[in-house]
Amino acid sequence: METIELNKLSELLQEYLTSAGIGASYIKYLITGAWIIITFFACLIATKITKTYLINFVEKVIHKTKSKYDDFFVQRGVFTRLANFVPATIVYSMLGVIFEAFPESDIVLHLRNFVSICFALIFLWSFNALLNVLHDIYNTFSYSKERPIRGVIQIIQIIASCIIAIIIVSLIFELKVERILTGLGATAAVLLLVFKDTILGFVASIQLSANKMVTNGDWITMPSYKADGTVLDITLNTVKIQNWDQTITTIPTYKLVDDAFINWKGMERSGGRRIKRSVNIDMRTVKFCDSEMIERFKKIGLLKDYIVQKEQEIDKFNKDKGVSAVESLANGRRLTNLGVFRQYLENYLHEHPLINNDMTSMVRQLQSTEKGQPLEIYVFSKDQRWTNYEAIQSDIFDHILAVIGEFKLQVYQLPSGNDFGAFNS
């Protein structure tokens, strides 16, 4: 009915132009141009009403609801994407009226195929957004961490993309879908053989992008390829990495999925860079603290409160148990120089201005070995820049090696020629 009314309007416009003395050869172009302008403004108005008023109204209603699930539809832009169907529908329905003056031309058929392709792309765009909404909703449940469905979502997206691609090809070349599927089946083996690396790279690129595994500018380490540096470029077939020695390593894209690599992006965003190094203590120098050592430790600012508190705690414990450390050093509890030194390092690192105390910070003993008792420093520096990080790390261990003698401890190191020479003399 609406098409009939529009056709009548075209006839009235044609009669008016004819009465105005315009030639018949020009009238059809003027009518077509007029309908194009009308359709253009109709699309603008419809899009404005849909996106500015209707979608805003829907989003306001959603924000007022108590459910959090419908918020994902707004965050993923599902309604905004679906709104693109409105101008596409107007154009599709108006093509017959616009080009009514050119019945002998195939332009309407070609344009309708083009608009149909737009419909397919809008549908795929909206469908992917809807799948992301379903994924977001699923992730709100506690069991989503144990049973993730990202892989399933990606497979559905790939299948949907392939179906839309086949439809688009059929519209462009005016082929039946059955013929396309038959042709694909016959050439699939050859395509897999010839374009194996490209297909693997394509799939890997989708996985890398969807899972946010690596992006340009990330610092990654891949020991199997001796790659350690910044990602310069990610293409369908290769990933270029500029190593810290300024060399460039090129890795097949699919190898980032097949093989293991380390992405340091999490460290860069965390606000700290880990320092994890140890110093070996000569176990023969570990001993109980005598009164003279305790008095000396009380003069160290970082240990004064700790020593006083520990003395009170130990004295109370020994009195409650009725033990005397005078009879034997093995009786009761006593401070050791290694324990005091460990506490000193913890306080020293806590007071260090370049150590991030909001992250894990500890000084711990590792398993004893034939090379002594390892004492490990496990902290995070605030400065993540490589040169500054190394300087902070070196300053800490410079201090450890210089101050360790104050606690009657020695660092263990393998004997050298000088040691044997001193022994012989």
Backbone torsions as a table, in degrees:
resi	resn	phi	psi	omega
1	MET	NA	-43.8	-179.4
2	GLU	-64.8	-37.4	178.9
3	THR	-64.3	-39.3	178.1
4	ILE	-62.0	-42.8	179.0
5	GLU	-62.8	-41.1	179.1
6	LEU	-66.3	-38.9	177.1
7	ASN	-63.1	-39.6	176.6
8	LYS	-62.1	-39.3	178.8
9	LEU	-63.6	-38.0	177.7
10	SER	-64.3	-40.5	179.0
11	GLU	-64.2	-42.5	177.8
12	LEU	-62.6	-40.6	179.6
13	LEU	-66.3	-36.3	178.8
14	GLN	-66.7	-42.2	178.3
15	GLU	-63.1	-39.0	-180.0
16	TYR	-65.2	-44.6	-179.0
17	LEU	-67.4	-34.9	178.1
18	THR	-65.4	-44.7	179.1
19	SER	-65.0	-22.6	178.8
20	ALA	-81.7	-0.3	176.2
21	GLY	86.7	15.6	179.0
22	ILE	-85.5	138.3	-177.7
23	GLY	-66.2	150.7	-176.9
24	ALA	-62.4	-31.0	-178.5
25	SER	-68.1	-24.6	-179.7
26	TYR	-93.4	-24.1	-174.5
27	ILE	-61.0	-43.5	-176.3
28	LYS	-64.9	-31.9	177.3
29	TYR	-72.1	-38.5	178.9
30	LEU	-66.2	-41.5	179.0
31	ILE	-64.9	-42.8	178.4
32	THR	-61.9	-44.5	178.5
33	GLY	-62.8	-37.8	179.9
34	ALA	-65.0	-42.5	179.9
35	TRP	-68.4	-33.2	176.4
36	ILE	-63.3	-43.7	179.1
37	ILE	-65.2	-43.3	179.4
38	ILE	-61.9	-43.9	179.7
39	THR	-63.8	-40.5	179.4
40	PHE	-59.6	-48.7	-179.1
41	PHE	-70.0	-31.6	176.4
42	ALA	-64.3	-39.3	177.2
43	CYS	-65.5	-42.3	178.9
44	LEU	-61.3	-46.7	-178.3
45	ILE	-65.2	-44.8	-179.2
46	ALA	-63.7	-41.0	178.9
47	THR	-65.8	-40.3	179.2
48	LYS	-63.2	-46.0	-179.5
49	ILE	-64.2	-42.7	-176.2
50	THR	-67.8	-51.1	-173.4
51	LYS	-81.0	-34.2	-176.0
52	THR	-84.7	-38.1	-173.3
53	TYR	-106.8	-54.7	-174.6
54	LEU	-65.8	-49.9	-178.6
55	ILE	-66.9	-39.7	177.3
56	ASN	-60.8	-39.5	178.0
57	PHE	-64.1	-45.5	179.3
58	VAL	-61.7	-43.1	-179.3
59	GLU	-65.1	-37.6	177.3
60	LYS	-64.3	-40.4	177.7
61	VAL	-63.5	-41.9	-179.6
62	ILE	-63.5	-42.9	-179.3
63	HIS	-64.9	-24.6	-179.3
64	LYS	-85.5	-14.4	179.7
65	THR	-75.4	156.2	-179.8
66	LYS	-79.3	-24.4	-179.3
67	SER	-69.4	138.9	178.2
68	LYS	-93.5	-11.3	-176.6
69	TYR	-70.5	-39.1	-178.4
70	ASP	-69.6	-17.7	176.8
71	ASP	-63.9	-28.8	-179.8
72	PHE	-65.2	-29.4	178.4
73	PHE	-64.4	-35.8	178.4
74	VAL	-74.2	-44.4	-178.4
75	GLN	-62.0	-37.3	-179.4
76	ARG	-86.5	-3.6	176.4
77	GLY	68.8	32.8	-178.1
78	VAL	-62.7	-46.5	-176.9
79	PHE	-67.8	-37.6	179.1
80	THR	-63.4	-39.4	178.9
81	ARG	-71.0	-40.1	178.4
82	LEU	-64.8	-27.1	-179.2
83	ALA	-63.9	-20.9	179.3
84	ASN	-69.1	-15.2	175.4
85	PHE	-67.2	-26.7	-175.7
86	VAL	-63.3	-57.0	179.1
87	PRO	-64.9	-33.4	178.8
88	ALA	-64.2	-39.6	178.5
89	THR	-65.8	-40.7	179.4
90	ILE	-62.6	-45.9	-179.7
91	VAL	-62.0	-45.4	-178.0
92	TYR	-61.0	-42.9	-177.0
93	SER	-73.7	-22.0	-176.4
94	MET	-93.6	-10.3	-175.6
95	LEU	-59.5	-41.6	179.7
96	GLY	-62.4	-36.8	-179.7
97	VAL	-74.8	-41.6	-176.9
98	ILE	-60.7	-45.9	-174.5
99	PHE	-105.4	30.0	178.3
100	GLU	-63.3	-28.5	-177.8
101	ALA	-76.2	-6.8	-179.2
102	PHE	-123.5	63.8	-176.1
103	PRO	-67.8	-24.6	-178.1
104	GLU	-80.2	-10.2	-176.3
105	SER	-90.9	152.3	176.5
106	ASP	-93.4	12.4	-174.7
107	ILE	-63.2	-36.3	179.9
108	VAL	-63.8	-42.1	179.7
109	LEU	-62.5	-45.0	-179.0
110	HIS	-66.0	-41.1	-179.5
111	LEU	-68.6	-36.3	177.4
112	ARG	-66.5	-35.9	174.2
113	ASN	-63.2	-40.4	179.1
114	PHE	-64.3	-44.8	178.8
115	VAL	-65.2	-35.3	177.4
116	SER	-63.6	-37.6	175.2
117	ILE	-62.3	-41.1	177.3
118	CYS	-62.4	-41.1	175.6
119	PHE	-57.1	-45.8	-178.3
120	ALA	-63.2	-42.4	-179.8
121	LEU	-67.7	-40.4	177.4
122	ILE	-63.7	-41.1	178.0
123	PHE	-61.8	-45.6	179.7
124	LEU	-62.8	-42.6	179.1
125	TRP	-60.6	-46.2	-179.8
126	SER	-69.7	-38.7	-179.0
127	PHE	-64.2	-41.1	177.0
128	ASN	-63.2	-39.6	177.1
129	ALA	-63.8	-40.2	179.0
130	LEU	-64.8	-40.5	176.9
131	LEU	-62.5	-40.0	176.8
132	ASN	-63.5	-35.8	176.0
133	VAL	-63.3	-46.1	178.6
134	LEU	-60.5	-39.2	178.3
135	HIS	-65.5	-42.4	178.4
136	ASP	-62.8	-42.0	179.0
137	ILE	-64.3	-42.8	179.3
138	TYR	-61.8	-36.8	-178.4
139	ASN	-70.0	-12.3	177.3
140	THR	-77.0	-15.7	179.7
141	PHE	-85.7	148.3	-174.4
142	SER	-63.9	-33.7	-176.1
143	TYR	-80.0	-1.1	-178.7
144	SER	-66.5	-29.5	179.6
145	LYS	-69.8	-32.3	179.9
146	GLU	-83.7	-29.2	-178.6
147	ARG	-129.3	73.5	-179.9
148	PRO	-68.4	149.4	-179.5
149	ILE	-119.3	14.8	-179.3
150	ARG	-57.7	-40.5	179.5
151	GLY	-61.6	-40.5	178.4
152	VAL	-65.1	-42.6	178.4
153	ILE	-60.7	-43.0	-179.4
154	GLN	-64.7	-40.2	178.7
155	ILE	-62.1	-44.2	178.8
156	ILE	-61.8	-41.3	179.1
157	GLN	-63.5	-40.7	179.2
158	ILE	-65.7	-43.8	179.1
159	ILE	-62.0	-44.6	179.2
160	ALA	-62.4	-40.2	179.1
161	SER	-64.3	-40.6	178.5
162	CYS	-64.5	-42.0	179.4
163	ILE	-63.3	-45.0	179.0
164	ILE	-63.9	-38.4	179.0
165	ALA	-62.5	-41.0	178.3
166	ILE	-64.7	-41.8	178.6
167	ILE	-62.9	-42.5	-179.9
168	ILE	-63.9	-43.0	178.4
169	VAL	-62.2	-41.9	179.3
170	SER	-63.8	-34.4	178.9
171	LEU	-74.2	-39.9	-178.1
172	ILE	-67.0	-46.6	-176.0
173	PHE	-98.4	5.0	178.1
174	GLU	53.8	50.6	178.9
175	LEU	-113.1	154.6	174.8
176	LYS	-77.2	146.0	-178.2
177	VAL	-60.8	-35.9	-179.3
178	GLU	-60.8	-39.5	179.9
179	ARG	-66.4	-38.6	179.1
180	ILE	-64.8	-44.2	-179.9
181	LEU	-64.6	-38.5	177.9
182	THR	-64.3	-43.4	178.5
183	GLY	-64.7	-38.9	178.4
184	LEU	-65.1	-39.4	-179.9
185	GLY	-64.5	-36.3	-178.2
186	ALA	-73.5	-30.2	-175.9
187	THR	-103.1	1.9	-175.2
188	ALA	-60.6	-43.8	-177.6
189	ALA	-63.4	-42.7	-179.9
190	VAL	-65.9	-43.4	179.8
191	LEU	-62.6	-40.9	179.3
192	LEU	-63.3	-36.5	-178.9
193	LEU	-74.5	-46.3	-175.8
194	VAL	-73.4	-41.2	-174.5
195	PHE	-108.6	34.7	-177.5
196	LYS	-57.1	-51.9	-177.6
197	ASP	-64.5	-38.2	179.9
198	THR	-66.5	-42.3	179.4
199	ILE	-65.6	-43.4	177.5
200	LEU	-62.6	-40.6	178.4
201	GLY	-65.8	-37.1	178.7
202	PHE	-64.0	-48.2	179.0
203	VAL	-62.5	-42.2	179.8
204	ALA	-64.2	-39.1	179.0
205	SER	-61.8	-40.4	178.0
206	ILE	-63.4	-43.5	-179.5
207	GLN	-66.7	-42.8	179.8
208	LEU	-62.7	-40.4	-178.6
209	SER	-74.3	-45.6	-177.2
210	ALA	-65.7	-39.1	-178.4
211	ASN	-89.7	-1.5	-180.0
212	LYS	53.5	45.4	-177.3
213	MET	-75.8	-38.5	-178.7
214	VAL	-158.0	143.9	176.7
215	THR	-137.4	168.6	177.7
216	ASN	-59.3	136.0	-179.9
217	GLY	95.1	-11.3	178.8
218	ASP	-72.9	147.7	173.2
219	TRP	-95.2	116.8	179.6
220	ILE	-125.7	156.1	176.4
221	THR	-127.3	126.9	178.6
222	MET	-131.1	90.5	-173.4
223	PRO	-57.2	-35.2	-176.7
224	SER	-63.8	-23.1	177.6
225	TYR	-112.4	9.1	-179.4
226	LYS	53.9	39.3	179.5
227	ALA	-103.3	129.5	179.0
228	ASP	-154.1	95.6	-177.7
229	GLY	176.3	-155.2	-173.3
230	THR	-99.6	136.6	177.9
231	VAL	-73.1	121.4	-179.9
232	LEU	-90.9	-41.9	-173.6
233	ASP	-156.1	141.2	176.1
234	ILE	-122.2	114.5	178.4
235	THR	-113.7	-175.4	-178.2
236	LEU	-64.8	-33.5	-174.0
237	ASN	-109.3	-28.1	-173.1
238	THR	-137.2	157.5	172.7
239	VAL	-124.5	124.9	-179.6
240	LYS	-99.4	129.8	-179.0
241	ILE	-124.6	125.0	175.4
242	GLN	-92.7	112.5	-178.1
243	ASN	-72.8	166.9	-176.8
244	TRP	-68.5	-19.4	175.4
245	ASP	-89.4	14.7	176.3
246	GLN	73.7	2.6	171.7
247	THR	-77.1	161.9	-178.4
248	ILE	-119.8	126.8	177.1
249	THR	-106.4	131.9	178.2
250	THR	-110.2	124.2	-175.7
251	ILE	-122.5	136.4	173.6
252	PRO	-57.5	137.3	-175.1
253	THR	-57.9	-41.0	-176.0
254	TYR	-69.2	-16.8	178.3
255	LYS	-69.3	-24.6	177.4
256	LEU	-69.3	-19.3	176.2
257	VAL	-94.3	-37.9	-178.1
258	ASP	-74.4	-37.6	-173.4
259	ASP	-108.7	169.5	-178.8
260	ALA	-91.8	142.0	173.0
261	PHE	-147.2	161.2	-179.5
262	ILE	-109.5	126.9	174.8
263	ASN	-106.4	119.7	-175.9
264	TRP	-88.3	11.8	-178.7
265	LYS	-61.1	-38.3	179.1
266	GLY	-61.4	-39.5	178.1
267	MET	-65.3	-42.3	-178.0
268	GLU	-65.1	-31.3	-179.7
269	ARG	-87.7	-12.7	-173.5
270	SER	-77.1	-20.5	-177.2
271	GLY	92.2	8.8	179.1
272	GLY	-158.8	158.4	176.3
273	ARG	-127.7	130.6	-169.2
274	ARG	-70.9	135.0	168.6
275	ILE	-109.8	117.5	-176.7
276	LYS	-138.2	87.2	-179.5
277	ARG	-138.7	157.1	-177.9
278	SER	-131.0	159.8	174.2
279	VAL	-125.2	136.9	-177.2
280	ASN	-89.0	124.6	179.5
281	ILE	-95.7	135.2	174.7
282	ASP	-68.4	114.9	-174.0
283	MET	-65.7	-20.0	179.1
284	ARG	-71.5	-14.8	-179.4
285	THR	-95.6	-1.8	178.5
286	VAL	-78.3	129.2	-175.9
287	LYS	-153.8	167.6	172.5
288	PHE	-72.6	149.9	179.2
289	CYS	-82.8	129.9	173.3
290	ASP	-91.1	177.6	-175.5
291	SER	-63.0	-35.0	-179.0
292	GLU	-67.2	-40.3	178.3
293	MET	-66.9	-40.0	-179.6
294	ILE	-63.9	-42.2	178.5
295	GLU	-63.3	-36.7	179.0
296	ARG	-69.9	-36.8	179.7
297	PHE	-67.1	-29.5	179.9
298	LYS	-66.2	-20.5	-179.9
299	LYS	-83.0	-8.0	177.1
300	ILE	-86.5	120.6	-174.0
301	GLY	-55.0	-39.7	-177.4
302	LEU	-74.2	-11.0	-175.5
303	LEU	-115.5	-12.8	-172.4
304	LYS	-53.4	-54.4	-177.7
305	ASP	-65.0	-38.2	-179.5
306	TYR	-63.8	-45.2	-178.3
307	ILE	-63.9	-45.1	-179.9
308	VAL	-61.4	-46.1	-178.9
309	GLN	-64.8	-41.2	-180.0
310	LYS	-68.0	-39.7	178.1
311	GLU	-60.0	-44.3	179.2
312	GLN	-64.0	-42.7	-179.3
313	GLU	-63.7	-44.2	-177.7
314	ILE	-70.0	-42.9	179.2
315	ASP	-60.2	-43.1	179.4
316	LYS	-63.5	-43.2	-179.7
317	PHE	-62.6	-46.6	-178.2
318	ASN	-65.7	-37.5	178.4
319	LYS	-67.2	-42.5	179.3
320	ASP	-62.6	-34.8	-179.4
321	LYS	-86.4	-10.9	179.0
322	GLY	68.7	33.6	-180.0
323	VAL	-107.0	156.7	-179.4
324	SER	-127.0	123.6	179.0
325	ALA	-75.5	-10.8	-179.7
326	VAL	-70.6	-37.9	-177.6
327	GLU	-67.5	-40.3	179.5
328	SER	-157.3	141.1	177.9
329	LEU	-65.4	-19.8	-179.5
330	ALA	-78.9	-13.1	179.9
331	ASN	-76.7	138.5	173.3
332	GLY	66.2	-157.8	-179.1
333	ARG	-109.9	146.3	177.8
334	ARG	-146.6	154.6	174.4
335	LEU	-77.4	146.1	173.2
336	THR	-114.0	152.7	-179.5
337	ASN	-66.5	-30.3	177.7
338	LEU	-70.9	-40.2	177.8
339	GLY	-64.3	-41.4	178.6
340	VAL	-66.0	-40.3	179.3
341	PHE	-64.1	-39.2	177.6
342	ARG	-62.9	-42.3	177.7
343	GLN	-65.8	-37.8	177.5
344	TYR	-59.7	-43.9	-179.6
345	LEU	-66.1	-38.1	177.9
346	GLU	-62.2	-43.9	178.3
347	ASN	-67.3	-38.2	-179.9
348	TYR	-63.4	-44.7	-179.8
349	LEU	-69.8	-33.8	177.9
350	HIS	-65.0	-34.8	-179.5
351	GLU	-86.3	-8.5	-176.8
352	HIS	-67.9	127.4	-174.8
353	PRO	-69.4	-17.5	-176.2
354	LEU	-105.5	11.6	177.4
355	ILE	-103.9	132.6	-179.8
356	ASN	-84.2	103.2	-177.5
357	ASN	-79.0	-6.4	176.7
358	ASP	-80.0	-9.6	179.2
359	MET	-111.4	175.2	-175.6
360	THR	-55.8	130.8	179.5
361	SER	-143.3	121.5	179.6
362	MET	-161.6	157.5	172.1
363	VAL	-120.1	119.7	-172.6
364	ARG	-133.3	156.7	175.2
365	GLN	-91.7	135.2	174.4
366	LEU	-97.5	178.8	179.4
367	GLN	-61.1	130.3	178.5
368	SER	-63.7	144.1	178.9
369	THR	-131.6	-180.0	177.7
370	GLU	-68.4	-8.5	178.6
371	LYS	-102.6	15.4	176.2
372	GLY	111.7	-167.3	179.8
373	GLN	-101.3	107.5	180.0
374	PRO	-69.6	132.8	174.8
375	LEU	-117.0	111.0	-171.3
376	GLU	-98.7	137.5	173.3
377	ILE	-98.8	121.3	-178.9
378	TYR	-127.8	96.3	-179.0
379	VAL	-143.5	177.3	178.4
380	PHE	-126.1	130.1	177.9
381	SER	-83.3	148.2	178.1
382	LYS	-71.4	-36.3	-178.7
383	ASP	-88.0	121.6	-176.9
384	GLN	-95.2	-9.8	-179.6
385	ARG	-63.6	137.0	-168.9
386	TRP	-55.8	-52.6	-176.8
387	THR	-64.0	-42.4	179.9
388	ASN	-68.0	-38.7	177.5
389	TYR	-61.1	-44.8	179.1
390	GLU	-65.2	-36.0	179.0
391	ALA	-66.4	-42.7	178.7
392	ILE	-61.8	-46.2	-179.6
393	GLN	-61.2	-43.6	-179.6
394	SER	-66.9	-40.2	179.2
395	ASP	-61.7	-39.9	-179.8
396	ILE	-62.7	-46.5	-177.7
397	PHE	-76.7	-25.2	169.7
398	ASP	-59.1	-45.5	-178.9
399	HIS	-65.7	-41.8	-179.9
400	ILE	-59.7	-47.7	-177.9
401	LEU	-66.3	-31.6	-178.5
402	ALA	-79.4	-32.9	-173.0
403	VAL	-94.5	-12.6	-173.0
404	ILE	-62.0	-29.0	178.7
405	GLY	-65.1	-25.2	178.8
406	GLU	-65.5	-17.3	-178.7
407	PHE	-106.9	16.0	178.9
408	LYS	59.1	32.9	176.6
409	LEU	-113.1	158.1	177.0
410	GLN	-131.5	147.9	175.8
411	VAL	-82.8	135.4	179.5
412	TYR	-83.8	134.8	171.3
413	GLN	-146.8	150.2	-178.3
414	LEU	-63.4	144.0	-179.0
415	PRO	-65.5	142.9	179.3
416	SER	-113.1	-178.2	178.3
417	GLY	-59.4	-35.1	179.5
418	ASN	-64.8	-37.7	178.8
419	ASP	-62.9	-44.1	179.6
420	PHE	-68.9	-33.7	177.0
421	GLY	-65.8	-40.9	177.8
422	ALA	-65.9	-35.7	179.7
423	PHE	-66.4	-41.6	-178.9
424	ASN	-69.1	-31.6	179.6
425	SER	-76.0	NA	NA
